[in-house]
Amino acid sequence: MTDTEVTPKPETPAKVASAVLDAIEAQPSVFSMDHWAYLPEALRLAPEEAPACGSRLCAAGWTARLTGWTLVALPDDQQAEVTALDDDGNEYDELASVYAERGDERRLIWDVAAQALGLRPSETFWYVDAPTALKRLREIAGR
């Protein structure tokens, strides 16, 4: 039997943001604010799997993945029912082709990321350019 090193999932918004920055710096070609999760070679990307060549994840996608969620990108003509959150934090069902799942739970990637980073809906930065997203992550991480 060999010992394996297990990296614990970050638990505070600052640690989550720091882990996301580290992952993006280690694999900058996978970072793109143009896609929640673009997975050209698979429908799912589990947290322990390396992104395949050509994959793209935005800041929210990286955040969901690094906090233990599997990212799912279904073909354009397919959707699954997921749990979403409104601006007041109330849950509702929505159909989506790109989402995060953990066990039997399916959630919108941006909701998972906002919770992990401690952001209210008005504080998210999912629709900005890459330099702005990195700046916000650095602010949250305290870097």
N, CA and C of each residue as an Amber inpcrd file, in Angstrom:
protein
   429
   0.8450000  -1.1740000   0.0000000   0.0000000   0.0000000   0.0000000
   0.8910000   1.2380000   0.0000000   0.5220000   2.2140000  -0.7930000
   1.3000000   3.4510000  -0.8370000   0.4920000   4.5750000  -0.2260000
   1.2010000   5.4940000   0.3830000   0.5350000   6.6630000   0.9470000
   0.2320000   7.6410000  -0.1680000  -0.9370000   8.2110000  -0.1210000
  -1.2870000   9.2480000  -1.0880000  -1.5840000  10.5240000  -0.3310000
  -1.2180000  11.6090000  -0.9100000  -1.4690000  12.9090000  -0.2970000
  -2.8350000  13.3980000  -0.7420000  -3.6610000  13.7280000   0.2020000
  -4.9920000  14.2180000  -0.1030000  -5.0260000  15.7160000   0.1570000
  -5.4130000  16.4700000  -0.8430000  -5.5260000  17.9110000  -0.6770000
  -6.9200000  18.2180000  -0.1810000  -7.0190000  18.8060000   1.0090000
  -8.3580000  19.1220000   1.5190000  -9.0120000  20.2140000   0.6810000
 -10.3420000  20.1680000   0.6110000 -11.0660000  21.2090000  -0.1090000
 -10.9950000  22.4950000   0.7030000 -10.7310000  23.6130000   0.0540000
 -10.7160000  24.8860000   0.7860000 -12.0990000  25.1900000   1.3410000
 -12.1380000  25.7900000   2.5290000 -13.4350000  25.9850000   3.1830000
 -13.8330000  27.4330000   3.4100000 -12.9130000  28.3630000   3.3960000
 -13.2850000  29.7650000   3.5650000 -13.2310000  30.4550000   2.2090000
 -13.9830000  31.5380000   2.0370000 -13.9160000  32.2470000   0.7500000
 -12.4870000  32.6270000   0.3510000 -11.6790000  33.0720000   1.3010000
 -10.2970000  33.4520000   0.9810000  -9.4890000  32.2470000   0.5050000
  -9.6570000  31.1010000   1.1680000  -8.9180000  29.8940000   0.7600000
  -9.4180000  29.3680000  -0.5710000 -10.7180000  29.4660000  -0.8070000
 -11.2730000  29.0450000  -2.0970000 -10.7020000  29.9160000  -3.2080000
 -10.7420000  31.2270000  -3.0320000 -10.2140000  32.1510000  -4.0510000
  -8.7340000  31.9000000  -4.2960000  -7.9900000  31.6500000  -3.2390000
  -6.5610000  31.3710000  -3.3810000  -6.3290000  30.0790000  -4.1660000
  -7.1090000  29.0430000  -3.8780000  -6.9810000  27.7790000  -4.6020000
  -7.3340000  27.9570000  -6.0810000  -8.3600000  28.7620000  -6.3620000
  -8.7460000  29.0260000  -7.7550000  -7.6160000  29.7560000  -8.4760000
  -7.0390000  30.7550000  -7.8350000  -5.9160000  31.4710000  -8.4490000
  -4.7460000  30.5390000  -8.7130000  -4.4280000  29.6780000  -7.7460000
  -3.3270000  28.7210000  -7.9300000  -3.5990000  27.7940000  -9.1130000
  -4.8400000  27.3160000  -9.2300000  -5.1920000  26.4130000 -10.3260000
  -5.1060000  27.1230000 -11.6740000  -5.5890000  28.3420000 -11.7190000
  -5.5300000  29.1080000 -12.9710000  -4.0820000  29.3980000 -13.3580000
  -3.2470000  29.7360000 -12.3760000  -1.8250000  29.9890000 -12.6650000
  -1.1220000  28.7210000 -13.1390000  -1.5360000  27.5620000 -12.6210000
  -0.9240000  26.2940000 -13.0200000  -1.3840000  25.8510000 -14.4100000
  -2.6130000  26.2300000 -14.7970000  -3.1600000  25.8370000 -16.0950000
  -3.8540000  27.0180000 -16.7640000  -3.1030000  28.0540000 -17.1290000
  -3.7350000  29.2550000 -17.6910000  -4.4800000  29.0030000 -18.9980000
  -4.1030000  27.9790000 -19.7530000  -4.7970000  27.7160000 -21.0170000
  -6.2120000  27.1790000 -20.8060000  -6.5330000  26.7390000 -19.5930000
  -7.8670000  26.2130000 -19.3030000  -8.8010000  27.3210000 -18.8040000
  -8.2630000  28.4770000 -18.4820000  -9.0670000  29.5820000 -17.9490000
  -9.6060000  30.4580000 -19.0660000 -10.9270000  30.6320000 -19.0720000
 -11.5770000  31.5190000 -20.0350000 -12.8940000  31.9800000 -19.4310000
 -13.1330000  33.2500000 -19.4340000 -14.3960000  33.7720000 -18.9160000
 -15.5170000  33.6710000 -19.9550000 -15.2620000  32.9870000 -21.0660000
 -16.2650000  32.8280000 -22.1190000 -17.1480000  31.5930000 -21.9360000
 -16.7700000  30.6750000 -21.0380000 -17.5130000  29.4260000 -20.8510000
 -17.5930000  29.0850000 -19.3670000 -18.7770000  28.6810000 -18.8990000
 -18.8820000  28.1790000 -17.5200000 -18.0090000  26.9460000 -17.4030000
 -18.2110000  26.0230000 -18.3460000 -17.4170000  24.8020000 -18.4250000
 -17.5330000  24.2650000 -19.8380000 -16.4890000  24.4210000 -20.6110000
 -16.4520000  23.8760000 -21.9620000 -15.5870000  22.6230000 -21.9010000
 -16.2110000  21.4740000 -22.1380000 -15.5300000  20.1800000 -22.0050000
 -15.6240000  19.4380000 -23.3340000 -14.6690000  19.6430000 -24.2410000
 -14.8040000  19.0910000 -25.5890000 -14.6960000  17.5690000 -25.6770000
 -14.0660000  16.9190000 -24.7260000 -13.8490000  15.4770000 -24.8390000
 -14.6950000  14.6420000 -23.8890000 -15.5230000  15.2680000 -23.0620000
 -16.3190000  14.5090000 -22.0910000 -17.5480000  15.3250000 -21.7000000
 -18.5070000  14.6630000 -21.0980000 -19.6810000  15.3630000 -20.5980000
 -19.4750000  15.8260000 -19.1550000 -18.5170000  15.1960000 -18.4540000
 -18.3090000  15.4930000 -17.0390000 -16.8260000  15.6730000 -16.7400000
 -16.5580000  16.5540000 -15.7770000 -15.2050000  16.7480000 -15.2720000
 -15.2750000  16.6580000 -13.7540000 -14.8400000  15.5220000 -13.2260000
 -14.8400000  15.3140000 -11.7770000 -13.7250000  16.1370000 -11.1410000
 -13.8770000  16.4840000  -9.8690000 -12.8700000  17.3270000  -9.2070000
 -11.4620000  16.7420000  -9.2260000 -11.3540000  15.4260000  -9.1900000
 -10.0280000  14.7950000  -9.1490000  -9.4170000  14.5770000 -10.5280000
 -10.1500000  14.8460000 -11.5920000  -9.6520000  14.6550000 -12.9530000
  -9.0150000  15.9350000 -13.4870000  -7.9900000  15.7530000 -14.2990000
  -7.3680000  16.9010000 -14.9700000  -8.2280000  17.2790000 -16.1720000
  -8.4070000  18.5640000 -16.4150000  -9.1750000  18.9700000 -17.6060000
  -8.4890000  18.4940000 -18.8760000  -9.2590000  17.9630000 -19.8160000
  -8.7210000  17.4900000 -21.0860000  -8.2510000  18.6700000 -21.9260000
  -7.4130000  18.3860000 -22.8770000  -6.9230000  19.4090000 -23.7900000
  -8.1070000  20.1040000 -24.4560000  -8.0800000  21.4020000 -24.4710000
  -9.1470000  22.1780000 -25.0830000 -10.2550000  22.5750000 -24.1290000
 -10.2350000  22.0440000 -22.9120000 -11.2560000  22.4170000 -21.9250000
 -11.0760000  23.8660000 -21.5160000 -12.1840000  24.4970000 -21.1520000
 -12.1640000  25.8840000 -20.6820000 -13.1010000  25.9940000 -19.4940000
 -12.6370000  26.6440000 -18.4410000 -13.4450000  26.8990000 -17.2530000
 -13.3190000  28.3660000 -16.8860000 -14.4260000  28.9720000 -16.5280000
 -14.3700000  30.3480000 -16.0370000 -14.0530000  30.3260000 -14.5440000
 -13.9920000  31.4850000 -13.9350000 -13.7000000  31.5650000 -12.5010000
 -14.7300000  30.7830000 -11.6890000 -15.9980000  30.8500000 -12.0710000
 -17.0440000  30.1100000 -11.3630000 -16.8680000  28.6070000 -11.5610000
 -16.5220000  28.1880000 -12.7680000 -16.2910000  26.7680000 -13.0420000
 -15.1330000  26.2180000 -12.2340000 -14.0300000  26.9560000 -12.1950000
 -12.8890000  26.5440000 -11.3670000 -13.2940000  26.4650000  -9.9020000
 -14.0580000  27.4380000  -9.4360000 -14.4670000  27.4660000  -8.0340000
 -15.3120000  26.2400000  -7.6890000 -16.3020000  25.9410000  -8.5130000
 -17.1520000  24.7750000  -8.2600000 -16.3140000  23.4960000  -8.2590000
 -15.4530000  23.3540000  -9.2180000 -14.6170000  22.1520000  -9.3340000
 -13.7140000  21.9740000  -8.1140000 -13.0820000  23.0500000  -7.6880000
 -12.1300000  22.9600000  -6.5780000 -12.7950000  22.8190000  -5.2160000
 -14.1000000  22.9890000  -5.1700000 -14.8190000  22.7810000  -3.9160000
 -15.5870000  21.4570000  -3.9320000 -15.1980000  20.5680000  -4.8490000
 -15.7100000  19.2070000  -4.8230000 -16.8820000  18.8830000  -5.7190000
 -17.2070000  19.7630000  -6.6490000 -18.3280000  19.5280000  -7.5500000
 -17.8300000  19.0020000  -8.8880000 -18.5750000  18.0940000  -9.4800000
 -18.3120000  17.6280000 -10.8420000 -19.0080000  18.5960000 -11.7870000
 -18.2890000  19.0390000 -12.8010000 -18.8710000  19.9370000 -13.7970000
 -19.4680000  19.0990000 -14.9260000 -20.6380000  19.4850000 -15.3730000
 -21.3440000  18.7600000 -16.4280000 -21.6390000  19.7330000 -17.5610000
 -21.3180000  19.3170000 -18.7760000 -21.6260000  20.1030000 -19.9750000
 -22.2930000  19.1490000 -20.9700000 -23.6160000  19.1790000 -20.9940000
 -24.3800000  18.3220000 -21.8860000 -24.3680000  18.8910000 -23.3040000
 -24.6500000  18.0540000 -24.2900000 -24.7970000  18.5840000 -25.6580000
 -25.8750000  19.6680000 -25.6790000 -25.7770000  20.5680000 -26.6360000
 -26.6790000  21.7230000 -26.7040000 -28.1580000  21.3540000 -26.7020000
 -28.4940000  20.1980000 -27.2390000 -29.9040000  19.8260000 -27.3330000
 -30.4210000  19.0580000 -26.1100000 -29.6020000  18.9600000 -25.0640000
 -30.0080000  18.2480000 -23.8500000 -29.9490000  19.1780000 -22.6430000
 -30.8650000  18.9580000 -21.7170000 -30.8780000  19.7280000 -20.4720000
 -31.2980000  18.8200000 -19.3330000 -30.9250000  19.2120000 -18.1230000
 -31.3150000  18.4950000 -16.9210000 -31.9250000  19.4890000 -15.9510000
 -32.7600000  18.9950000 -15.0710000 -33.3460000  19.8580000 -14.0460000
 -32.3270000  20.0690000 -12.9330000 -32.0860000  21.3220000 -12.6000000
 -31.1220000  21.6740000 -11.5550000 -31.7860000  22.6210000 -10.5610000
 -31.1590000  22.7590000  -9.4110000 -31.6300000  23.7060000  -8.4080000
 -30.8960000  25.0230000  -8.6080000 -31.6400000  26.0950000  -8.6790000
 -31.0730000  27.4350000  -8.8360000 -31.4920000  28.2830000  -7.6430000
 -30.8050000  29.4020000  -7.4600000 -31.1310000  30.3300000  -6.3800000
 -31.5120000  31.6740000  -6.9680000 -32.5830000  32.2800000  -6.4360000
 -32.9230000  33.6230000  -6.8780000 -32.1200000  34.6400000  -6.0630000
 -32.3180000  35.9220000  -6.3240000 -31.5270000  36.9670000  -5.6610000
 -31.7190000  37.0120000  -4.1510000 -32.8100000  36.4120000  -3.6600000
 -33.0610000  36.3750000  -2.2200000 -32.5830000  35.0720000  -1.5830000
 -31.9750000  34.1900000  -2.3830000 -31.4830000  32.9220000  -1.8630000
 -32.5160000  31.8120000  -1.8300000 -33.6660000  32.0470000  -2.4340000
 -34.7080000  31.0200000  -2.4970000 -34.4160000  30.0570000  -3.6430000
 -34.6510000  28.7720000  -3.4060000 -34.3970000  27.7580000  -4.4210000
 -35.5820000  27.6040000  -5.3650000 -35.2700000  27.3010000  -6.6220000
 -36.2780000  26.9600000  -7.6170000 -35.6480000  26.0220000  -8.6360000
 -36.4570000  25.3020000  -9.3760000 -35.9630000  24.3740000 -10.3860000
 -35.8190000  25.0780000 -11.7230000 -34.7660000  24.7040000 -12.4390000
 -34.4900000  25.2850000 -13.7480000 -33.8720000  24.2130000 -14.6310000
 -34.0380000  24.3260000 -15.9350000 -33.3770000  23.4280000 -16.8700000
 -32.0610000  24.0630000 -17.3100000 -31.0150000  23.2480000 -17.3600000
 -29.7010000  23.7530000 -17.7630000 -28.9210000  22.6520000 -18.4700000
 -28.0570000  23.0540000 -19.3810000 -27.1920000  22.0740000 -20.0440000
 -25.7830000  22.0930000 -19.4600000 -25.4730000  23.1240000 -18.6760000
 -24.1790000  23.2160000 -18.0020000 -24.4690000  23.4660000 -16.5270000
 -23.9150000  22.6110000 -15.6750000 -24.1990000  22.7190000 -14.2420000
 -23.1440000  21.9690000 -13.4350000 -23.2740000  22.0390000 -12.1240000
 -22.3920000  21.3120000 -11.2010000 -23.2210000  20.2610000 -10.4820000
 -22.6080000  19.0950000 -10.2440000 -23.3220000  18.0590000  -9.5040000
 -22.4000000  17.4480000  -8.4530000 -23.0360000  17.0410000  -7.3560000
 -22.3130000  16.3460000  -6.2860000 -23.3170000  15.3670000  -5.6860000
 -23.0360000  14.0920000  -5.8560000 -24.0010000  13.0840000  -5.4460000
 -25.2600000  13.2350000  -6.2800000 -26.4080000  13.3100000  -5.6230000
 -27.6800000  13.4880000  -6.3300000 -28.0560000  14.9520000  -6.5160000
 -27.2150000  15.8520000  -6.0480000 -27.5260000  17.2850000  -6.0930000
 -27.0020000  17.9040000  -7.3870000 -27.8400000  18.6770000  -8.0500000
 -27.4620000  19.4110000  -9.2680000 -27.7520000  20.8810000  -9.0330000
 -26.7360000  21.7150000  -9.2670000 -26.8850000  23.1560000  -9.0390000
 -26.2450000  23.9200000 -10.1980000 -26.6920000  25.1510000 -10.3700000
 -26.0470000  26.0200000 -11.3540000 -24.6320000  26.3270000 -10.8780000
 -23.6950000  26.3060000 -11.7900000 -22.2860000  26.5320000 -11.4470000
 -22.1100000  27.8670000 -10.7430000 -22.7740000  28.9210000 -11.2390000
 -22.5680000  30.2420000 -10.6580000 -23.1240000  30.3570000  -9.2520000
 -24.1590000  29.5900000  -8.9330000 -24.6690000  29.5950000  -7.5620000
 -23.6930000  28.9000000  -6.6090000 -23.1480000  27.7580000  -7.0440000
 -22.1600000  27.0340000  -6.2370000 -20.9550000  27.9340000  -5.9670000
 -20.4780000  28.6030000  -7.0140000 -19.2940000  29.4630000  -6.8800000
 -19.5700000  30.6620000  -5.9760000 -20.7250000  31.2780000  -6.1380000
 -21.0590000  32.4370000  -5.3080000 -21.0850000  32.0450000  -3.8360000
 -21.6810000  30.9060000  -3.5060000 -21.7130000  30.4510000  -2.1160000
 -20.3110000  30.1700000  -1.6010000 -19.4910000  29.4860000  -2.3970000
 -18.1330000  29.1320000  -1.9630000 -17.2580000  30.3630000  -1.7440000
 -17.5080000  31.4050000  -2.5240000 -16.7160000  32.6340000  -2.4010000
 -17.3720000  33.6650000  -1.4800000 -18.5100000  33.3140000  -0.9000000
 -19.1900000  34.2100000   0.0330000 -19.7570000  35.4590000  -0.6200000
 -20.2290000  35.3230000  -1.8630000 -20.7170000  36.4800000  -2.6170000
 -22.2380000  36.5350000  -2.6670000 -22.7760000  37.7250000  -2.5020000
 -24.2020000  37.9550000  -2.7630000 -24.3670000  38.1220000  -4.2720000
 -25.5810000  37.9590000  -4.7830000 -25.7770000  38.0880000  -6.2400000
 -25.2220000  39.3920000  -6.8160000 -25.3380000  40.4810000  -6.1040000
 -24.8490000  41.7640000  -6.6050000 -23.3210000  41.8590000  -6.6050000
 -22.6490000  40.9170000  -5.9650000 -21.1870000  40.9550000  -5.8630000
 -20.4780000  39.9990000  -6.8260000 -21.2420000  39.1890000  -7.5630000
 -20.5920000  38.2290000  -8.4550000 -19.9360000  38.9430000  -9.6270000
 -19.0250000  38.2580000 -10.2510000 -18.2520000  38.8520000 -11.3560000
 -18.1440000  37.8730000 -12.5230000 -19.2200000  37.1550000 -12.7760000
 -19.1850000  36.1040000 -13.7800000 -19.2050000  36.6230000 -15.2170000
 -19.6570000  37.8310000 -15.4400000 -19.7770000  38.3390000 -16.8070000
 -18.7640000  39.4410000 -17.1040000 -17.5820000  39.3120000 -16.5410000
 -16.5160000  40.2920000 -16.7580000 -15.3940000  39.6430000 -17.5630000
 -14.4030000  40.4330000 -17.9230000 -13.2620000  39.8860000 -18.6380000
 -12.3120000  39.1840000 -17.6610000 -11.3680000  38.4300000 -18.2120000
 -10.4480000  37.6340000 -17.3870000  -9.6250000  38.4850000 -16.4100000
  -9.0310000  39.6040000 -16.8280000  -8.2530000  40.3940000 -15.8640000
  -9.0920000  40.8890000 -14.6820000 -10.3310000  41.2700000 -14.9510000
 -11.2010000  41.7390000 -13.8720000 -11.5550000  40.5940000 -12.9310000
 -11.8400000  39.4130000 -13.4760000 -12.1520000  38.2460000 -12.6420000
 -10.9560000  37.8880000 -11.7520000  -9.7660000  37.9010000 -12.3200000
  -8.5670000  37.5950000 -11.5290000  -8.3450000  38.6360000 -10.4330000
  -8.6030000  39.8810000 -10.7460000  -8.4820000  40.9460000  -9.7510000
  -9.4340000  40.7080000  -8.5780000 -10.6890000  40.3600000  -8.8950000
 -11.6780000  40.0930000  -7.8370000 -11.2750000  38.8800000  -6.9990000
 -10.7770000  37.8230000  -7.6480000 -10.3170000  36.6540000  -6.9080000
  -9.1690000  37.0190000  -5.9700000  -8.2500000  37.8670000  -6.4430000
  -7.1360000  38.3070000  -5.6020000  -7.6380000  39.0950000  -4.3970000
  -8.6420000  39.9380000  -4.6200000  -9.2200000  40.7080000  -3.5110000
  -9.8120000  39.7790000  -2.4570000 -10.5600000  38.7770000  -2.8960000
 -11.1720000  37.8180000  -1.9740000 -10.1080000  37.0100000  -1.2470000
  -9.0560000  36.6280000  -1.9750000  -7.9650000  35.8300000  -1.3940000
  -7.0630000  36.6600000  -0.4860000  -7.1340000  37.9790000  -0.5900000
  -6.2310000  38.8220000   0.1890000  -4.8240000  38.8560000  -0.3540000
  -4.7100000  38.7090000  -1.6570000  -3.3780000  38.7000000  -2.3080000
  -3.0850000  40.0340000  -2.9410000
